[in-house]
């Protein structure tokens, strides 16, 4: 699993977004940040063409 967001970076991101959290909310979101980072890593990992779904549209060849 990915590492959690470092606390100074987390605080800077929250400040930049204008989000104010109470200590309990901050701890909760910071604790889940490793899950966010794992999701980001998964989304940015290049996939093979083999994992793409097959096309469902087959054009007609008779011109109609």
N, C-alpha and C positions, 0 to 999 in steps of 0.2 A: 504494500500500500504506500501511497505517496506520503511525504512528510507534511505536517501541518504548516500553515502559513506562519512565518516568524511574527511574534507579537508586534514589533515596531512596524512591520509592513502591514499587518492587519489593521493597526490603529491608523496608519496613514490612509489606507483604502477606505476605512469607515469615515474618516474626516473628509476625504475628498468627495465621497458620495453624500455627505451631510447626514449620516446616520448616527444617532446617539443611542447607545445601549446602556442599560443598567448593568451592574457587575454580573448579575446572574445571566442575563441575555448575552453579554460579551463572552462569558465562559462557555455558554452553550454553543454559540456560533463558532467561536475559536476552536472548540473541541471537534466540531464537525468539519472544520476546514480541510482536514486530510482527505475527507470524502470528496469535497469540491475539487481539490487538487488532483485526485485520482481520476475524476470525471474529465477534467480538462486534459490530462495526459492521454486519456483514451480517445477523446475527440480529436486530438491533434496528431494521433498516430496514423501514418499513411496506411491505407488498406489495400489489399490486393484486388485486382479486377474480379477475381474469382468470387469475392464476397458480395458483389453487386447482384441485385435481383435480375432475373431474366426479363427481357422486354415483354410486355403483354400486348403490344400493338404490332400486328403483322400487316403491312400494307398489301393491298391487292395488286397483283401484277398485270391484270387484264385492262387497266386503265379506267375502270369504273369507280 
